[in-house]
Amino acid sequence: MIVIANDAPSIAKVKAVAEENGYEVRVADHADEFKDTLDSFDPAVIVLDIVMPEVDGIELIGWLAEHGSTARIVVLADNALYARLARSLCDARGLILAAGSAKPIQMADLEAALARS
């Protein structure tokens, strides 16, 4: 199972690729919906956009660590600085970063990250 936290319409491609790889997918377009979704089940993979309104992906990484997430995380970042920050934070908080990608994510990169999960 995968949870995607992203507020962009282009996330439909990511959802389609995940489903083609056999995953059940839930999409959350804001932090409260993301947290509620994670309360319902424990996903194998989380695709997390760093830049989102109100609560960003960096804050959600902290929340995931506080809640003991064991999911593999695929980070989508608008620039290299955000990607490095997310990687450092995941490493420091004991989370599993499966991949970091600039947006828009290349579908081949996503498929490779899902194959490692």
C-alpha positions as CSV (number, residue, x, y, z in Angstrom):
1,M,0.0,0.0,0.0
2,I,1.2,3.5,-0.8
3,V,0.2,6.9,0.5
4,I,0.9,9.9,-1.7
5,A,1.0,13.3,-0.1
6,N,1.0,15.9,-2.9
7,D,-1.3,18.8,-3.9
8,A,-0.4,18.9,-7.6
9,P,-2.7,17.5,-10.4
10,S,0.3,15.8,-12.0
11,I,0.3,13.3,-9.1
12,A,-2.2,11.3,-11.2
13,K,0.8,9.9,-13.2
14,V,2.5,8.8,-10.0
15,K,-0.7,7.1,-8.8
16,A,-1.1,5.3,-12.1
17,V,2.5,4.0,-12.0
18,A,2.1,2.8,-8.4
19,E,-1.1,1.0,-9.3
20,E,0.5,-0.6,-12.4
21,N,3.2,-2.0,-10.0
22,G,0.5,-3.7,-7.9
23,Y,0.1,-1.1,-5.1
24,E,-3.1,0.0,-3.6
25,V,-2.8,3.8,-3.5
26,R,-4.3,6.5,-1.3
27,V,-3.8,10.2,-2.2
28,A,-3.8,13.0,0.3
29,D,-3.6,16.6,-0.8
30,H,-3.0,18.2,2.6
31,A,-1.4,17.3,5.9
32,D,-4.5,16.5,7.9
33,E,-5.8,14.1,5.3
34,F,-2.3,12.6,5.1
35,K,-2.2,12.0,8.9
36,D,-5.8,10.7,8.9
37,T,-4.9,8.3,6.1
38,L,-1.9,7.0,8.0
39,D,-4.0,6.4,11.1
40,S,-6.1,4.0,9.0
41,F,-3.2,1.7,7.8
42,D,0.5,1.3,7.7
43,P,1.8,1.8,4.1
44,A,4.9,0.2,2.7
45,V,5.7,3.4,0.7
46,I,5.0,7.1,1.2
47,V,5.5,9.5,-1.7
48,L,5.9,12.9,-0.1
49,D,6.0,16.3,-1.8
50,I,8.2,18.7,0.2
51,V,6.4,21.9,-0.9
52,M,2.8,21.8,0.1
53,P,0.4,24.4,1.6
54,E,0.1,24.9,5.3
55,V,2.2,22.0,6.5
56,D,5.1,21.1,4.3
57,G,6.8,17.7,3.7
58,I,9.7,18.6,6.0
59,E,7.3,18.9,8.9
60,L,5.6,15.7,7.8
61,I,9.0,13.9,7.9
62,G,9.3,14.9,11.6
63,W,5.7,13.7,12.2
64,L,6.5,10.4,10.6
65,A,9.6,10.0,12.8
66,E,7.6,10.8,15.9
67,H,5.0,8.2,15.0
68,G,7.6,5.5,14.3
69,S,6.9,5.1,10.5
70,T,8.7,2.1,8.9
71,A,7.5,3.0,5.4
72,R,10.0,3.7,2.7
73,I,9.8,7.3,1.7
74,V,10.1,8.8,-1.8
75,V,10.6,12.5,-1.6
76,L,9.6,14.9,-4.4
77,A,11.4,18.2,-4.2
78,D,11.3,21.4,-6.2
79,N,15.0,21.9,-5.9
80,A,18.2,20.2,-4.8
81,L,18.4,22.0,-1.5
82,Y,15.0,20.7,-0.4
83,A,16.0,17.2,-1.5
84,R,19.3,17.3,0.6
85,L,17.4,18.7,3.6
86,A,14.8,15.9,3.4
87,R,17.6,13.3,3.0
88,S,19.5,14.6,6.1
89,L,16.3,14.8,8.1
90,C,15.3,11.2,7.2
91,D,18.8,10.0,8.1
92,A,18.8,11.9,11.4
93,R,15.4,10.7,12.4
94,G,15.9,7.0,11.5
95,L,13.5,7.0,8.5
96,I,14.0,5.0,5.3
97,L,14.5,7.2,2.3
98,A,14.0,5.0,-0.8
99,A,14.5,7.9,-3.2
100,G,14.7,11.6,-3.6
101,S,13.6,13.1,-6.9
102,A,13.3,16.5,-8.5
103,K,9.8,17.4,-9.7
104,P,8.4,16.3,-12.0
105,I,9.5,12.8,-11.1
106,Q,10.6,10.6,-13.9
107,M,8.4,7.6,-14.1
108,A,11.4,5.3,-14.5
109,D,12.9,6.6,-11.3
110,L,9.6,6.0,-9.5
111,E,9.4,2.5,-10.8
112,A,12.9,1.8,-9.6
113,A,12.1,3.2,-6.2
114,L,9.0,1.0,-6.0
115,A,10.9,-2.0,-7.1
116,R,13.3,-1.5,-4.1
117,S,10.4,-1.3,-1.7
